[in-house]
Amino acid sequence: MLLKNGNIHDAVNRDAYIGDIRLENGKIVEIGTQLEPLEGEEIYDAGGAQVYPGFVDAHSHLGLDNYGMGFEGHDYNEMGDMVACQLRGIDSFYPQDKAIPMALSGGVTTVGVGPGSANVLGGTFFAVKTFGNCVDDMIVRDPVAMKCAFGENPKRCYKDKGDSARMTTAAKLREMLFAAKDYLARKELAGEDLRSRPKYDMKMEALIPVLKGEIPLKAHAHRADDICTAIRIAKEFGVRLTLEHVTEGHLIVEELKRANVPLAVGPTLTNASKIELVNKTFDTPGILARAGLQVSIITDAPVIPEQYLPLCAGLAVKAGMDPFDALKAITINPARHLGVEDRVGSLEVGKDGDVVVADGDPMESSTKVLAVFLDGKKVFERGN
């Protein structure tokens, strides 16, 4: 496949440029000007339309809270176990969820998907493409993070089961990390001696990649105090951290600069439905980006429908965010947030052939996505 005559916004260079993109075996193999078609190569003439990397959402429940299914489709919170770190988001993902092709039609080609925020520990997130029939064939990386949550949600969901205060949530998380640290030490000390090994514990095993730094804690934290608690605990145990939602991040910019962890901001296009959202504003991503922090903009779909990810970036621009920072916040930054920047998030040779063609700036509400290429194949084209 050869995409010709596109105005390319590659998420690497600030300025767009007219050029062509060659896709082969699912990858971008060449970017240039006036590339000559190869024998048998299919041509897509963008005709000067705007060309972008496939958009990436670092935090979503797409495929786990199925469109139009109500409570029966709710598959992203385990309500019977406060610390459910042994769960894998991949096992609840429904590729036939009608919200997935909607996401694709909006140019969203990769999402970080996993459990919600009812649990102190909820299980693992994974990165997945938005086209396919079986999740095993759609995965970019699994796992990418271990979900944990602070603030109102664990308190509300487990107030009658032993968690009714923020300090209790923090203590439960510490308890599990201490236990996993001890479990890992005993397992390593025993080596090949099966008689000395601790009894297999699925929860402890699930936390070992966190302790080894292979995946981060993905911490749901809206309020400033919850953000600081997440940072404090990550430092205590020497584990990696990403911060999710960061609603009051603009109130603690210096603290976030010291922590220097990836930030996923949103969902902002919503009502302040609980007390910890009272300071929610579209100013936040721009303030944090100007401070030099790595900012991703998220939908938390289905809170905001996934296809409106670019629109959320546009609203951040309206509130003062630099347009190029906003583009990076829905492309390369979320790819880095998920640890998949080697494959997606920008238009560069060697990366996956995920390309969006639009008739204008996708951060503007009037813009239409004309075509989407995923892994080098055209998977969406808008009809006349």
C-alpha positions in Angstrom: 0.0 0.0 0.0 1.3 3.5 -0.9 -0.4 6.5 0.6 0.2 9.4 -1.7 0.0 13.2 -1.4 -0.9 13.5 2.3 -0.2 16.5 4.6 1.7 14.5 7.2 1.5 15.3 10.9 4.0 12.6 12.2 3.9 13.6 15.9 7.7 13.9 15.8 8.1 17.2 13.8 6.1 20.2 14.8 5.4 21.2 11.2 3.4 19.1 8.8 4.8 18.3 5.3 3.4 16.9 2.1 4.6 13.4 1.5 3.9 9.7 0.8 4.0 6.7 3.1 4.7 3.2 2.0 3.2 0.3 4.1 4.4 -3.2 3.7 3.9 -6.3 5.9 2.0 -4.3 8.4 4.8 -1.7 8.9 5.8 1.7 7.7 8.8 1.0 5.4 9.3 4.4 3.7 8.3 8.0 4.1 9.2 10.5 1.4 8.1 12.8 -1.4 7.0 11.7 -4.8 7.6 8.0 -4.1 7.2 5.8 -7.2 4.6 3.0 -6.9 6.0 -0.5 -7.0 4.6 -3.2 -9.3 1.3 -4.4 -7.9 1.2 -1.8 -5.1 -2.2 -0.5 -4.2 -2.4 3.3 -4.2 -4.4 5.5 -1.9 -4.3 9.1 -3.0 -4.9 11.4 0.1 -5.2 14.4 -2.3 -3.7 16.8 0.2 -5.8 15.6 3.2 -4.4 15.6 6.7 -2.5 12.4 7.7 -1.9 11.4 11.3 -0.6 8.4 13.3 -3.4 6.3 14.6 -4.6 7.9 17.8 -3.8 6.2 21.2 -5.7 6.3 24.4 -3.7 5.3 27.5 -6.7 4.6 29.7 -9.9 3.0 28.6 -12.4 0.3 29.4 -13.3 -0.3 25.8 -14.5 -3.8 25.2 -15.0 -4.4 28.9 -18.1 -2.3 29.4 -20.0 -3.3 26.3 -22.0 -0.8 24.4 -25.8 -1.0 24.8 -25.7 -4.0 27.2 -26.3 -2.2 30.5 -25.2 -3.9 33.7 -25.0 -7.3 31.9 -22.2 -5.9 29.8 -20.2 -4.6 32.9 -17.1 -6.7 33.0 -14.4 -4.4 34.3 -14.8 -4.4 38.1 -14.7 -7.4 40.4 -17.0 -6.4 43.2 -16.2 -9.4 45.5 -12.5 -8.9 46.1 -10.9 -5.7 47.3 -7.4 -6.8 46.2 -7.9 -8.6 42.9 -4.4 -8.2 41.4 -4.6 -11.7 39.9 -7.2 -10.6 37.3 -6.2 -10.0 33.7 -8.1 -7.4 31.7 -7.6 -9.5 28.6 -10.0 -12.1 29.9 -12.9 -9.7 29.9 -12.3 -8.1 26.5 -15.1 -8.5 23.9 -13.9 -7.8 20.4 -17.4 -7.7 19.1 -18.3 -4.7 21.4 -20.1 -2.2 19.1 -18.0 0.6 20.6 -14.8 -0.7 19.1 -15.7 0.1 15.4 -17.0 3.4 16.6 -13.5 4.1 18.1 -11.9 3.0 14.9 -14.1 5.4 12.9 -12.7 8.2 15.0 -9.2 7.3 14.2 -8.4 5.6 17.5 -6.3 2.5 16.7 -4.6 1.5 20.0 -6.0 1.6 23.5 -4.8 0.8 27.0 -7.6 -1.4 28.4 -8.2 -3.0 31.8 -10.1 -3.1 35.1 -11.8 -0.1 36.6 -11.3 1.6 39.9 -13.5 -0.2 42.4 -10.7 -2.2 43.8 -7.5 -1.2 45.7 -5.8 -3.6 43.2 -7.9 -4.4 40.2 -5.7 -6.5 37.8 -3.6 -5.9 34.7 -4.1 -3.5 31.8 -3.0 -4.4 28.2 -2.6 -2.5 25.0 -4.8 -3.6 22.1 -5.6 -2.6 18.5 -9.2 -1.7 17.7 -9.8 -4.1 14.9 -10.1 -7.9 15.0 -12.2 -10.9 16.0 -10.2 -12.4 18.8 -8.3 -10.4 21.5 -5.2 -12.7 21.2 -4.7 -11.4 17.7 -5.2 -7.8 18.6 -2.8 -7.4 21.5 0.1 -5.0 21.2 1.5 -5.8 24.7 0.1 -7.7 27.7 0.4 -6.7 30.5 1.3 -3.0 30.4 0.4 -2.1 34.0 -1.1 -3.2 37.3 -4.2 -1.1 38.2 -4.6 0.3 41.6 -7.0 3.0 42.9 -7.1 5.7 45.5 -9.8 8.1 46.6 -13.6 7.8 46.6 -14.2 4.6 44.5 -12.6 1.9 46.7 -14.2 3.6 49.8 -17.6 3.6 48.2 -17.4 0.1 46.8 -15.9 -1.6 49.9 -17.2 0.6 52.8 -19.0 -2.4 54.2 -16.1 -4.7 53.6 -13.3 -3.1 55.5 -12.3 0.1 53.5 -14.0 3.3 54.5 -11.1 5.8 54.6 -8.2 6.8 52.3 -5.6 5.6 54.9 -7.2 2.2 54.8 -6.9 2.0 51.0 -3.2 3.0 51.3 -2.7 0.4 54.0 -4.3 -2.4 52.0 -2.0 -1.6 49.0 1.1 -1.5 51.2 0.1 -4.8 52.8 -0.1 -6.5 49.5 3.2 -5.1 48.3 5.0 -6.1 51.5 3.5 -9.6 51.2 4.6 -9.9 47.6 8.1 -8.6 48.4 8.4 -11.3 51.1 6.9 -14.0 48.8 9.4 -13.1 46.0 12.4 -13.1 48.5 11.4 -16.6 49.7 10.9 -17.9 46.2 14.3 -16.6 45.1 16.0 -18.0 48.2 14.5 -21.4 47.5 15.7 -21.5 43.9 15.1 -24.9 42.4 14.3 -26.5 45.8 10.6 -27.1 45.4 10.2 -28.1 49.1 11.4 -24.7 50.2 9.4 -22.6 47.9 6.4 -20.8 49.3 3.0 -22.2 48.3 1.9 -20.9 44.9 -0.1 -17.7 45.4 -1.7 -16.2 42.2 -2.0 -12.7 43.8 1.6 -12.6 44.8 2.8 -13.9 41.4 0.8 -11.1 39.7 2.6 -8.4 41.8 6.1 -9.8 41.0 6.4 -7.9 37.7 5.6 -4.7 39.6 8.3 -5.3 42.1 10.8 -6.1 39.4 10.0 -2.9 37.5 8.7 -4.8 34.5 5.3 -3.0 34.6 4.2 0.1 36.6 1.4 0.6 39.1 -1.3 2.4 37.1 -2.7 4.6 39.9 -6.3 6.0 39.7 -5.9 9.3 41.6 -8.0 12.4 41.1 -7.4 14.6 44.2 -4.1 16.2 45.0 -3.7 14.2 48.3 -4.4 10.9 46.5 -1.8 11.8 43.8 0.8 12.4 46.5 -0.1 9.2 48.3 0.5 7.2 45.1 3.9 8.8 44.6 4.8 8.2 48.2 4.0 4.5 48.1 5.8 4.0 44.8 8.9 5.6 46.3 8.6 3.4 49.4 8.7 0.2 47.4 10.9 1.4 44.5 8.3 0.6 41.9 7.4 2.4 38.7 4.2 4.5 38.6 1.9 6.1 36.1 -0.8 8.5 37.3 -4.3 8.2 35.9 -6.9 11.0 35.8 -4.8 13.6 37.7 -7.8 15.9 38.0 -6.1 18.2 40.5 -2.7 17.9 38.9 -2.7 21.7 38.1 -2.7 22.3 41.9 0.5 20.4 42.6 2.7 21.1 39.5 6.0 21.3 41.4 5.3 18.0 43.2 4.6 16.3 39.9 7.7 17.8 38.3 9.8 16.3 41.2 8.1 12.9 40.7 8.4 13.1 36.9 6.1 10.2 36.1 3.8 9.8 33.1 0.4 11.5 33.5 -2.9 10.5 31.9 -5.4 13.4 32.3 -9.1 13.0 32.1 -11.9 12.2 31.5 -12.6 15.9 31.5 -15.7 16.2 29.2 -18.0 15.1 32.1 -19.9 16.5 35.0 -18.2 16.8 38.4 -20.1 13.8 39.6 -18.3 13.3 42.9 -16.4 15.5 45.4 -13.0 14.7 44.1 -13.8 16.1 40.7 -14.8 19.6 41.9 -11.6 21.2 40.5 -11.8 19.5 37.1 -10.8 21.7 34.2 -9.6 21.5 30.6 -6.7 23.8 31.7 -5.0 20.9 33.4 -3.3 19.1 30.5 -1.9 22.4 29.1 -0.6 23.5 32.4 1.2 20.2 33.0 2.6 20.0 29.4 4.0 23.5 29.7 5.7 22.4 32.9 7.6 19.8 30.8 5.7 16.8 32.0 4.6 13.8 29.8 0.9 14.3 29.4 -1.6 12.0 27.7 -5.3 12.9 27.3 -7.7 10.1 28.0 -11.4 9.3 27.6 -11.8 6.6 30.3 -14.3 5.2 27.8 -17.2 4.6 28.1 -17.2 7.7 30.4 -16.5 9.6 27.2 -17.1 7.6 24.0 -13.7 6.5 22.6 -14.1 8.1 19.2 -14.1 11.5 20.8 -10.5 11.3 22.0 -9.3 13.8 19.4 -12.2 16.2 20.4 -11.0 16.1 24.0 -7.6 17.1 22.8 -9.2 20.0 20.9 -11.0 21.2 24.0 -7.6 21.2 25.8 -6.3 23.4 23.0 -9.3 25.7 23.4 -8.3 26.0 27.1 -4.8 27.1 26.1 -2.8 23.9 25.4 -0.3 24.1 22.6 -1.7 22.2 19.6 1.4 20.1 19.0 1.4 19.1 22.7 -2.2 18.2 22.3 -1.4 16.0 19.3 1.4 14.3 21.2 -1.1 13.8 24.1 -3.2 11.5 21.9 -0.4 9.8 19.9 3.2 9.4 21.1 2.8 10.3 24.8 0.1 7.6 25.4 2.2 5.1 23.5 5.1 5.9 25.9 2.7 5.7 28.8 1.8 2.2 27.8 5.3 1.2 26.8 4.5 0.5 23.2 6.2 3.6 21.6 8.4 1.3 19.6 5.3 0.2 17.6 2.7 3.0 17.6 2.2 6.7 18.4 4.1 8.4 15.5 4.6 8.0 11.7 8.2 6.7 11.5 9.9 4.0 9.5 9.7 0.7 11.3 6.5 1.4 13.2 3.2 -0.3 12.7 1.3 0.9 9.7 -1.5 2.7 11.7 -2.5 5.8 9.8 -5.4 8.2 9.9 -6.6 10.3 7.0 -8.9 13.2 7.8 -10.4 16.2 5.9 -9.2 18.7 8.5 -7.8 18.9 12.0 -9.3 15.9 14.0 -9.3 18.1 17.1 -12.0 20.2 15.5 -15.6 18.9 15.9 -16.5 19.4 12.2 -13.6 17.2 10.9 -14.4 13.8 9.4 -12.0 10.8 9.4 -11.9 9.7 5.8 -9.9 6.5 6.2 -8.0 4.4 8.8 -5.2 2.0 8.1 -4.3 -0.5 10.8 -1.2 -2.7 10.5 -0.9 -1.5 6.9 -4.4 -2.5 5.8 -7.4 -0.2 5.2 -9.9 -1.1 7.8 -12.2 1.9 7.6 -13.2 4.3 4.8 -16.0 6.8 5.1 -18.7 6.6 2.5 -19.9 9.5 0.5 
